[in-house]
Amino acid sequence: MTHKLIQKHFLHGTQELELRDDLIKVRINSFLKGKKELDIDLAILNPEPVISKTQLHFHSRVKCGPLISLYLNKPNREEFNAFVEAVKAKAKSEYDAFAGLKK
């Protein structure tokens, strides 16, 4: 099952996040920085996000700093919370499978 979240920001453009089997596909279309596409492996994503002012960040288990930054409650609270919960559950599941912790 894939979950999709599209966030629009009047200054930073649009970011589209798609949760797939074992990764998150991120497409960013910024007015100033152009287009960028990233694939982020869920096994390296820390499932506990950090809130900083107007954004929620998912950090890496391997490197410091956020891998994914989401604008809080965009496009709406329900879609945002559903996507974040799905990412948290999938990131934990993928890491457990990678580390051999899955039963």
C-alpha positions as CSV (number, residue, x, y, z in Angstrom):
1,M,0.0,0.0,0.0
2,T,1.3,3.4,-0.9
3,H,0.6,6.6,1.1
4,K,1.1,10.0,-0.6
5,L,1.3,13.4,0.8
6,I,1.5,16.6,-1.2
7,Q,2.6,19.8,0.6
8,K,2.5,23.3,-0.9
9,H,4.3,26.3,0.6
10,F,4.0,29.7,-1.0
11,L,7.8,30.4,-0.6
12,H,9.3,27.0,-0.8
13,G,7.2,25.5,-3.6
14,T,5.7,22.0,-3.6
15,Q,7.0,18.7,-2.1
16,E,5.4,15.3,-2.9
17,L,6.2,12.4,-0.6
18,E,5.2,8.8,-1.5
19,L,5.6,6.0,1.0
20,R,6.4,2.8,-0.9
21,D,7.4,-0.7,0.3
22,D,10.8,0.0,1.7
23,L,11.5,3.6,0.8
24,I,10.1,7.1,0.6
25,K,10.2,8.8,-2.8
26,V,10.5,12.6,-2.4
27,R,9.9,15.1,-5.2
28,I,10.6,18.7,-4.5
29,N,9.7,21.5,-7.0
30,S,11.1,24.8,-5.6
31,F,10.8,28.2,-7.3
32,L,14.4,29.0,-6.4
33,K,16.2,25.7,-6.3
34,G,14.4,23.9,-9.2
35,K,13.4,20.2,-9.1
36,K,14.9,17.5,-6.9
37,E,14.0,13.8,-6.6
38,L,15.2,11.6,-3.7
39,D,14.7,8.0,-2.6
40,I,15.2,7.4,1.1
41,D,15.6,3.9,2.5
42,L,13.3,3.4,5.5
43,A,15.7,1.2,7.3
44,I,18.0,4.2,8.0
45,L,15.2,6.5,9.1
46,N,14.7,7.1,12.8
47,P,11.0,6.5,13.5
48,E,10.7,9.2,16.2
49,P,10.4,12.6,14.5
50,V,11.5,15.9,15.9
51,I,9.3,19.0,15.8
52,S,11.1,22.3,15.2
53,K,9.0,25.5,14.9
54,T,6.8,24.9,11.8
55,Q,8.3,21.6,10.6
56,L,8.5,18.0,11.6
57,H,11.9,16.3,10.8
58,F,12.7,12.6,10.4
59,H,16.4,12.2,11.2
60,S,18.8,9.4,10.0
61,R,19.9,6.6,12.3
62,V,23.3,6.9,10.6
63,K,24.1,10.6,10.0
64,C,23.1,13.7,12.0
65,G,20.5,16.0,10.6
66,P,17.1,15.5,9.0
67,L,16.5,13.4,6.0
68,I,12.9,14.4,5.6
69,S,11.3,17.7,6.7
70,L,7.5,18.1,6.6
71,Y,5.5,21.3,7.0
72,L,3.3,20.8,10.1
73,N,-0.4,19.9,9.3
74,K,-0.2,20.5,5.5
75,P,-2.4,19.9,3.6
76,N,-4.6,19.2,6.6
77,R,-4.2,17.7,10.1
78,E,-5.8,14.3,9.3
79,E,-3.8,13.6,6.1
80,F,-0.6,14.8,7.8
81,N,-1.1,12.7,10.9
82,A,-2.0,9.6,8.9
83,F,1.1,9.9,6.7
84,V,3.4,10.5,9.7
85,E,2.0,7.5,11.6
86,A,2.5,5.3,8.5
87,V,6.1,6.5,8.1
88,K,6.8,5.8,11.8
89,A,5.4,2.3,11.6
90,K,7.0,1.4,8.3
91,A,10.4,2.8,9.4
92,K,10.4,0.8,12.6
93,S,9.3,-2.4,10.7
94,E,12.0,-2.0,8.0
95,Y,14.7,-1.4,10.6
96,D,13.6,-4.4,12.7
97,A,13.7,-6.6,9.6
98,F,17.1,-5.2,8.6
99,A,18.5,-5.8,12.1
100,G,16.9,-9.3,12.4
101,L,14.6,-8.2,15.2
102,K,11.4,-9.2,13.4
103,K,9.7,-12.3,14.8
